[in-house]
Amino acid sequence: MAAVRQHTPATSRRDAGGIKTASHGVASFYTEGEKTASGEKFNTLEMTAAHPTLPFGTKLRVTNLASGRSVTVRVNDRGPYVQGRIVDVSYSAADALGMVGKGVAKVKLDVVQ
């Protein structure tokens, strides 16, 4: 049985472009739910995400480390609730990142706003 690796947030820093790096880890996506933790109606077609601690409304650039694809999402929910994952993105965001087939992807999160 393989050891489960815990997520350790990267040290926050500002790079040359002024973007704060939030974290590296595993992302997943979700497609069901009626309401988000922010009170909004969940819409899988919007570019949104669930993050455990960032304030609602935070804009994140999520970059798939394998493909280099990235999207900007807005945090409007809490999660993920699976150990070792750092963000859940909507289906539309997952599709744009190219991670729908696998269901998960190693990503980098950058807070952009």
Secondary structure, DSSP 4 states (H G I P E B T S, - for coil): -PPPPPP-PPPPEE-TTSPEEEEEEEEEEE---SB-TTSPBP-TTS-EEE-SSSPTT-EEEEEETTT--EEEEEEEE----STTEEEEEEHHHHHHHT-TTTSEEEEEEEE--
